[in-house]
Amino acid sequence: PPSSARSLRPPELVAGHWSTRWRNTYKGVTCKFSAASSFSHIFFLALARMSESELSVIKPESLKTYIWLQCFDGSIQQVEEEVAMFCPMICREIVKNGTGSSKNHAIALPERVNPSSLSLILDYCRFHQVPGRSNKERKSFDEKFVRIDTEKLCELTSAADSLQLKPLVDLTSRALARIIEGKTPEEIRDIFHLPDDLTEACKLFFLRISRSLLY
């Protein structure tokens, strides 16, 4: 390889599979690859031999790394690794257990994460993982993001909690608190389709909880 290809090293073999995390630097650019075989190593060797003009036609999307996520219903999605890593639970599975590198080694998500909720969570992560966004941009995005029906908002809160995505849990919890603010226990039951099986003491307790979330 040319002398400009620095820090060239093969991926490590972990548990019978090539490590999903290894980096190489070429002409000052760090490239990160993820694969379940030695294809990434071969790809980088080819990349190191390319001329500047040849490198200029490579689209950034082609250098992205992806992981596989599996919902409880068996459906599988391929997701950008940098987006999925925004969720602590998924990040831990990738770093600690090395899963997600292929469709056959997809990360099994908690039962409360259905495909619809996962899609919303990934949209949230795609926006917030981009550096340099202003607080005004983030606030505007968040306000529009939680303008969904109450049932979906509840599912989203539960799914975000399962993935340990605390900023999103806080955001959706505040949105739910605004929905029930000032409502009677009967009105709250109607909103969330809850059976009337709570004692008066429990009703007062949940009413105090809803107020504390807002103030």
Beta strands, then each sheet from edge to edge (+ up, - down):
strand 1: 5-6
strand 2: 13-14
strand 3: 17-18
strand 4: 22-26
strand 5: 29-33
strand 6: 66-70
strand 7: 76-80
strand 8: 107-108
sheet 1: 1+ 4- 5+
sheet 2: 2+ 3-
sheet 3: 7+ 6- 8-
end
